[in-house]
Amino acid sequence: MNKGSGVGMGNLIRSEAQRVFKRKRTWAVAIVYIVFVLLECLFLTMMNTSFYDAEHSVALNSLNTAPFLLRELAILMNFVVIPMLAADSFGGDVSSGALRLALIRPISRGKLFLVKWLVLGMLVGGLTLFTWAAGTVFAGIAMPPASETTLMGAGAVGRMGALGFSLGFYGVALCVFLALIGVGGVVARLVPNPVLAYIGILAVIVGGLYVSDALVFLLSVSDSIFHFLGRTGGSDASLGWILCALLAGCAIIGTLGWQRREWNQ
Amino acid sequence: MKTAGKSIDEKKGFGAAFAPDRTAADRERPVRRSGGGVGFGRLLTAEWRKLWKRRSAKLMALAGPLTGLVSVKYLLSQNAALDPGLPEYATAGSVPVLALAEMLVTVFSGMMLVLAGLTVTEEYRGGQLRMGMLRAVSLGRIMAAKWVACLLFMLIQLGTYFVCTAAAGRALFPNPESYPLFYGAGRVSYGEGLLYDLRYYALAALALGVLLTVFFWLAAVGRSSTVTLGLGIGFLLVSYMLPTLLSYFRPLFGTEEYVRIYFLSLVTIEWEGIAAMLADLHGLRLWNLGVLAGYGLLFGLMTVWTWKRRDTFE
C-alpha cells in the first residue's frame, strides 16, 4: 500500500464521507428530501393521475406509479439538494479552509475531485434508490392493483417488466444527477464561494436552455427521461450521448482543473 | 480630582498631536450621536461601500442590462408569431413591462436571494461582521443598514433595466398609435404606456422589497450561506407549486375566492399579480397590496426579533 501518491483511495473516500456527514445540513437536507418523498406519495394517492409531460396524462396503478414520483421530486433534487451538497463539498470546503488539514498529506488534487464526486454520488444515489423503493412499495399498497400496465416506450408490460422499466428510469435519473454534481464541481472550481457556486449551478441548469433545447433534461428530468425511454424523438432523443459527453467532460475538466489549482491563494 | 483632570488633559494633548487639525467650522458642526454612537447614515455608507466592494455585486450589476438584452431578443422572436392586437405583442411602449415580467420571478428574485445570502449570512457566520462591530453598533442597526443598501442596489438595477429596455423598445420595436394593456385595462398611447410602465416598475420594486425582507429573515435564521440559499430557493419553489396545485381544485371555488387564494403567493404576485393590480381585476389591487404588506410585516418583525435576541458574543 501507500506507493506513489501516498494515501489509499479507501481512506480518501472515508475521510471525505466523514466531512460530508459531519455537516448537520447534509442530514437536514436528506431528511427534508425524505419527508417530501412521503408527501409526494400522499399527493399521488389524492390525484391518482400523473403526467408523462404537459400533454400526456396517465392513470396510475400499482405497477406504473414508481417513476412518477420523480416528476416533482427531481425539481427539489436539482434545485435544492444537489446545489447545496455540491456547493458545500466542492466550494465550501475550499473557501472555509476545511480542506487544508486533509491536504497536509500528499494527495492528488484530481483524485480528491473524483472522490468528492463519488461520495456525493453515493449520497444522492442512496436518496434516488430510496425514492424508487418508496415508490414501488407504496404503489403496491395504496394504488389500484393491476396485473398489466402500459408504459410509454415499453408498451404493455407485466410485473417484472414494470419493475425493470422503473429501475431503468431511476438509473438514467441517477446519471442526470451525477452529471449535475460534476457540473457543480467544475462551477465551484471557478467560484469557490458557496453562495456563488450555488447560483452558478442554477445558472447552468436554466442557462442550458438558451444554449440548446437538448439540455432541457436538467430542468425537466422526468419528462425528458420518459421521452428518451419512449423514443418519441424530438430534442430528448439525444439525451443518452449528451449525458455521457457531459459526464466525461466534467470528469476531464474537473480533474485537470483541480490538479492545476493554486492552493496557496 | 486634580490628578484625574490632569491626566485627561494629557490624553487630550496626546490625541491632538496625532489628530488632523479640526477647523472652527468642524467644531461647530453638531455631532449627531443617538445612543448607539454611530449615525445611521454612516452605517449605510459603510454597508453600501462593502456591497460594491464585492466582485459578485459588480457582476450582478452587469447582469441586469444583459438579461434585458436576452429578453428583448426573445420578445423580437416572439413577436413574429403573435397577432399585433394582443397585449402580449411587444411594442415600443410595452417592451419594458414584457421584458421584466419573466425576469422578475427568476433573475431579480435570485438577485435578492444572493444579496441576502452574501451580505447577511456569510458576513455573520464567517466572522467578517466582527470588524464592523468593534464600534458600539447594535446588530439590528447594521442589518437595517444592509437592508437599505440592498434595496438601493435593487432600485438602481430596476432603473437601469427600465432605461435599457425602453431604449431597445424605441429602437427595435413597432410604435403603433395605441396598444392594448393586460386584463382589458384599455388602450394607451406611447406616452401613457410609459406611465403605466413606471407604475408597473414601482409595484415590482415593492414586491422585490418584500421578497428581500423574507430572504433577510431566512438569512438571519440560516446557519450557513448554502442553507440560506436552499431555504430561499425552497421558498420560491413552494410559492410556485402551491398555486399550481390549487389549479387542480379550481372547480371548488368561485372566481373571486380562487384569485384571492391564488395571489396569496409572492411568486404569483410577481408573475401575474402586478398587471392584475394595475387593471384592478376583481378588486385585486387592495388585496395584493394587503398580501404584500402582510408578508413584509410578518417577516420584517420576525427578522427584527431574531436579531434583537441574538447574542452578539456567541
HADDOCK unambig.tbl for C-alpha pairs under 7 A between the chains (distance, minus, plus):
assign (segid A and resid 80 and name CA) (segid B and resid 230 and name CA) 5.30 0.50 0.50
assign (segid A and resid 80 and name CA) (segid B and resid 233 and name CA) 6.81 0.50 0.50
assign (segid A and resid 80 and name CA) (segid B and resid 234 and name CA) 6.88 0.50 0.50
assign (segid A and resid 84 and name CA) (segid B and resid 226 and name CA) 5.71 0.50 0.50
assign (segid A and resid 84 and name CA) (segid B and resid 230 and name CA) 6.44 0.50 0.50
assign (segid A and resid 88 and name CA) (segid B and resid 226 and name CA) 6.89 0.50 0.50
assign (segid A and resid 194 and name CA) (segid B and resid 226 and name CA) 6.33 0.50 0.50
assign (segid A and resid 195 and name CA) (segid B and resid 114 and name CA) 6.89 0.50 0.50
assign (segid A and resid 195 and name CA) (segid B and resid 117 and name CA) 6.80 0.50 0.50
assign (segid A and resid 195 and name CA) (segid B and resid 118 and name CA) 6.84 0.50 0.50
assign (segid A and resid 195 and name CA) (segid B and resid 225 and name CA) 6.12 0.50 0.50
assign (segid A and resid 195 and name CA) (segid B and resid 226 and name CA) 6.08 0.50 0.50
